[in-house]
Amino acid sequence: MRTASPFLAALAALFLAATVHPAAAQFRATARLGTGIVEGESDFTGLSIFRGIPYAAPPVGALRWRAPQPPRPWDGVRSATSFGAACPQKESRQVKSGEMNEDCLTLNVWSPAQTASERFPVMVWVHGGAFTTGSSRMPIYDGAALANRGVVVVTLNYRLGVLGFFGHPDLTREAAAVGEPTANFGLLDQKAALEWVRRNIAAFGGDPNNVTLFGESAGGISVLALMTAPSARGLFQKAIVQSGGGRWIAPTLSASTSTYLSAHEIGETSARAFRLPPDLALAGLRAINWRDLVTTLGRIPKLSDSSPFIDGAFFTTQIAEAFEAGEQAQVPLVVGSNSYEGVLLRAALKVKTDDVFRAVSDRIDELSALYRPQLIMTPDTLADHIWGDANFVEPARMIARLASRSRQPVFHYSFDFQPPLLRILGGTPHGLEVVYVFGTLKKILPIVGNFVHPHNHEVSEAMMSYWTNFARTGNPNAGREGRWPAFREGSEQTLVFGNDRSYVERDHLKERLDLFHGVVWDKRPDATAQAAR
């Protein structure tokens, strides 16, 4: 797969290790795809890295709000050394305005293969961000550390916000006429990326029959949704769900929930925002520049949240209902959550403390007594705990229980490690585990990451080992046999990544989580559930 000889590459690697930042790639790497040849780079560790490969046609013009179409072939050799544009979203510290474009359906590959004839396990990552933000170009998702453990890593972009999760009555009729699903364009993009992997990953030394789909937050919800989607069966053989909840309630094309508008309401609201007559709404919205579309609609509060929809064609059943009926993909599963999911996140989502307490009002004293004392415990921090447990921790256990009843291998975890500077919070915030899974702590905190706590890197090494072992065999233990037992009915064992050590605990947080199940979810599940961020 490389154009430089292994001997010269080895000599140069010794020199580069002493003189060049590890990210600096010096050698060409090529792969022949069904659409043409791509040329990436080889870094000093021997990885081949390809960035910005299109896995679908640009979803622009008449293809805006259409299911993804096949990528267009190209002549000659296409450079794959730069990340593709991020999908349109509100500008943030992580994704700048100049890095966005509607032509964003690209993916990236990190491969340890020396030849295309090798067959390494494949890990396909779906980023989080509430279905409104995020990008595969973010440094936190650099796949090099995982790939150096003997897996091919793929990260991808998918359409977000009103460009990714959008509907309109005319759009529904248009999709039905051509036999396509509608509204869930971001999920359909993820499926298209998996189909691309099946067709092309062998060119990078990956095994198309050993694919693990993993994601966090909205990415975790996406993994669950794809596990329930009949048309996605066979595109992945294992799944990892990090803080993906499971009890979240999706709206439909025509019916809203207490949290989200229906797909049709979103489209009709968007058309009114641009003063478009009903008979010209869809054509008019497609003609608007994506920047104007995202900016104008971003000012409308009820359009600020995005969610997949039960569309009756692709995403057909609420996640919890599908798992309850055993209709999910019967693949090995790792599922878990962080210990303090609600801190920072609840405030960011503007979920009021009073609303949280109202949901558990008749059992608030009993519930609050089950939280361990912490340095700062106020009504607001208690609400953070309750909200986070209700939306992430208990639902993760629920998914583990239901999947284990289907007799698929299930491994359940709780991430409760915090660097010392964060221990004042009293638990691990939403999303913190991602840097440990990807081994990107040094990239995010290049200086502090080395000295904050020696256990930082031990935890990261353990998580990368478990995750890649699982991708390889469906068992996270491999050479660590017995350290992480399977989660089974009657023996609900959880691996806890703690501050000082990792340990296995039976019936982890059982009393508290059982109370959540009885108090919150048996009442009105969509009244307290919010989108995962």
Residue, then its C-alpha position, 0 to 999 in steps of 0.5 A: m500500500r505504501t510507495a516508500s520502501p520499508f527499509l527507507a521508511a524505518l531509517a527515516a522514522l528514526f530521524l523523524a522521531a528526534t526532529v519532527h512532531p509525530a503528526a508530521a507525515q513524510f511518505r505517500a500511501t495509496a489505496r485503490l477504491g471503487t471510485g478511484i485512487v487516493e493518496g494519503e500519508s504514512d507517519f513516523t510510526g508506520l500508519s497510513i493516514f487518509r483524510g477527506i475521502p468522499y463516501a457519498a455525493p455532495p448533498v447540495g442543490a437538488l440533493r439537499w434533503r435527499a438520501p445520500q447518493p453514491p460518490r462520484p468517480w474521479d480520474g487520476v490520483r486524488s489527494a487525501t491528506s487534508f480533512g474534509a469540511a465540517c458539516p454546517q453548524k453553529e460556529s464554535r471553538q471546536v469548529k470554525s465557520g471557515e471549516m464548514n461546507e455543505d459538501c461535507l460527506t467525507l471520512n478518514v482512515w488510519s491503518p496499520a496495514q503494510t499491504a492491502s492484503e492484510r485484514f485488520p479489525v475495523m472501528v468506525w466512529v460516530h461523533g457526538g454533538a446533539f445532532t447539531t455540532g461536531s466534526s471528524r476533523m476535531p483533534i480529540y478524534d484522531g485515530a492514530a493511537l487506536a490504530n497503532r494497537g492493530v485496528v483500522v480506524v474510520t471517522l466520519n462526518y454526517r449532516l447535522g441540524v436542519l440539514g441533517f434532520f428535517g422534514h416537510p410534507d412535500l419532502t415526504r411525498e418526494a421521497a416516497a415517489v423515488g422509494e427513499p427514506t426521508a428526514n433522517f439524513g444524518l443517520l442515512d449518511q452514517k449508513a452510507a459510510l458503513e456501506w462504503v466501508r464494506r465496499n472499500i476498507a479492504a483496500f486499506g488492509g481492513d476486514p469488511n466482515n469485522v467492523t465495530l461501530f462505536g460512538e458517544s452521546a448523539g453518536g451513541i444514540s446513532v449506534l443504537a438507532l442503527m442497531t434497530a434499523p433493519s436495513a443496516r443489518g450486516l454492516f457492522q458485527k459489534a457495537i460500543v455505545q458510550s453515554g448514548g442513553g436509550r430511553w430518549i423518545a423520538p418524534t415522528l414525521s407528523a407527531s411531536t414530543s414534549t421536547y421535539l417538533s415533528a419533522h413536518e413542523i420543522g419544515e413548515t416552520s422553516a418555510r414560514a421563516f423565509r416567507l415562502p408560499p406553501d407550494l414553493a416551500l421545498a424548492g425555495l428552501r433548497a435554493i437558499n445558501w446554506r449559511d443563510l439557512v443555518t443562520t436564520l433558522g438558528r435564531i428560532p429557539k424551537l429549531s435549535d434542537s435536533s433529533p432523529f425521527i421515527d420515519g416508518a421506513f429506516f428508523t421504525t421503532q423507538i429504541a427501548e421498544a425495539f430492545e424490549a422486543g429483542e428486535q435489535a441487531q444481535v451483535p456483541l455490545v459494550v455499553g456504559s456511561n459516566s458517573y456525573e453525566g449531568v454536571l455542566l451538560r444540564a445547564a448547557l441544555k437549559v434544563k431547569t432544576d425545578d423541572v428535575f425535582r418536579a419529575v421525582s417530587d414524591r421520592i426526592d428525599e429517598l433519592s437524594a439520600l442515595y448520593r454520596p457526599q461531595l465537596i459542593m452539594t447544592p440543589d443544582t448539583l443534586a439536580d445535575h446528578i438526578w438528571g444525568d442518571a435518569n437520561f444516561v446511567e439508568p438507560a445504559r443499564m436498561i440497554a445492557r439488561l435487554a441486550s443480555r436477555s437476547r443472549q448477545p454478549v454484553f459488557h457494561y462499564s461506568f467511567d468514574f475517573q477524573p483528573p485531580l483538577l476535576r475531582i471537585l465536581g464529584g464525578t466524571p462529566h459527559g464526554l470526558e471518557v472520549v479522550y481516554v478511548f482515543g488516547t488523545l489526552k496529549k493532543i488536547l492537553p499537550i503539556v498538562g496531559n503528561f503531569v496531571h496524574p500518572h493514572n491518566h495514561e494507565v486509564s487510557e491504556a486500559m480503555m484502548s486495550y479493552w476497546t480494541n480487544f473487543a473490536r478484534t474478538g467480541n471480548p474486551n478481555a483477550g489477554r486480560e481474561g477475567r478482568w471484565p466479566a460479561f453482564r448477564e441477567g442474575s449476574e449484573q457485573t459492571l467494570v468501574f474505571g475509578n480514580d485509583r483503580s478499576y474494579v468490577e462491581r456487582d449490581h452497580l448503583k442498583e438501589r438508585l437506578d431501580l428507584f429511577h426506573g420506578v419514579v421517572w421512566d414508568k411515568r412520562p418518559d418523554a417529559t424528562a428525557q432530553a437529547a444527548r449532547 
